[in-house]
Amino acid sequence: MKSLSKISLLAAILCLVSLQASAQSAKYKCLLQMSNYMGEGAYVVVSLVNAKGEYEKTLYVMGDDKQWYNSLKEWYKFYSKKPAVSAKTGASVTGGDRSVTIFDIENAKIDKGYKLRFETAVEDQKYHVNDVEILLTTEAITQKTEGKGYIRYVKLNKI
């Protein structure tokens, strides 16, 4: 009987820890719509950038051939110091394409000056370090944000 109550107590503790961990971050569905540009598929990296403009974490990489990561020049400086990508990777996206993915964003980063930076590069074309930047504020995070280069717009929704 004592072992059964210990198991029940352990299960309750694990449930609480799991709930606390999930409450520390939120999932966001990200719709990325590319502009109708001509050329090869774009490599896109989505990074968490702090209030000082420094890279802290890679959330997603679109473009699975590591040979071309150096074309994302600013992000690559960060990546080359910490070559492990903790993010998901997917195929590059071409002109007019749409991509949907899901990010985990820590709640502690909201309303603290952090941004999501969408950096883009296309072979033999212009590189955009700030194609899209989304300020992580309670109101701005779910607004549609227009791109400045290969990205037409980005829209996040909390799920």
Secondary structure, DSSP 8 states (H G I E B T S, - for coil): -HHHHHHHHHHHHHHHHHHHHHHTEEEEEEEEEE----SS-BEEEEEEE-TTS-EEEEEEEE---GGGGGGSHHHHHHHHHS----SEEE--B-TT-EEEEEEEEEGGGTTTT-EEEEEEE-TTS-EEEEEEEEE--TTTTTS-EE-SSSEEEEEEEE-
